[in-house]
Amino acid sequence: MSTAEMDPSRKHAYTDAGAAQLPEPTYAERVRTLVSLCTIGTLSTASRKRSGYPFGSLMPYSIDETGRPVFLISTMAMHTQNIQADHRASLFVAQAGDGDPLGTARATLVGDVHSVPEDEAGEARERYLSRYANSRSWVDFKDFGFYRLQPLDIYYVGGFGVMGWVTAEDYRDARIDPLADEAPRILEHMNSDHVSSMILLARVYAGLHATEATMTAVDRLGFHLRLKINDGMTGTRINFLREVQDSEEARKGLVEMVRAAKPKA
């Protein structure tokens, strides 16, 4: 049995039955990319006021070199007081989207939150302020400090029917997708100018006859489409013919796939 058959996060998407198929990114890669792109999550801590109940807080964060979320928080904040009494917490992050929120990617990082050690605070400060420049106005207040979530386990949901646990080790070792920063621009361009091409790709590469198509995600190995078909709405993943490393390679790959698809439509 192949790795793809054993690992649900490596399932192949349909392409051409006669062509070699690229694997999908692992769940660990998807979570690492998602966490790197998001800027705000929901931090849940153990309530001091109501023992045993979770306490949710809106939480801006940055990440360190291993993907650990870093927070700048005040000792006066309720979540900080909760953390000081019980280090157990979770951070929920979600992909922004204009469609069904249950169809978007999200993840929950479960772990322990501790103060960033003094010898690492300088790097934490630099990374955090590079993302949140406005925080310079209060970063040096005496009641503020940097804290970091050390993940113990991660649960990932990539949309309907796509979900599973990711180990902390796999998350730490995973790489961020090379298209992560450029993906929003690619999606905007495809959804604004190339709907007919996506409908064609869905018909030829996924066997789905759609009247509307929206690209909802793209990575170095392929892309996801949300489709309107006769029976309602559905989604599919289509792999690139080969791995891409930047937006120009993605553009060329899509052009090649559309050209190859036209005679088969």
Secondary structure, DSSP 8 states (H G I E B T S, - for coil): --HHHH-GGG------TTS-------HHHHHHHHHHH--EEEEEEE-SSSTT-EEEEEEE-EE-TT--EEEEEETTSHHHHHHHH--EEEEEEE---SS-GGGS-EEEEEEEEEE--GGGHHHHHHHHHHH-GGGGGTTTSTTEEEEEEEEEEEEEEEETTEEEEEEHHHHHH----TTTTTHHHHHHHHHHH-HHHHHHHHHHHH----SEEEEEEEETTEEEEEEEETTEEEEEEEE-SS---SHHHHHHHHHHHHHHHGGG-
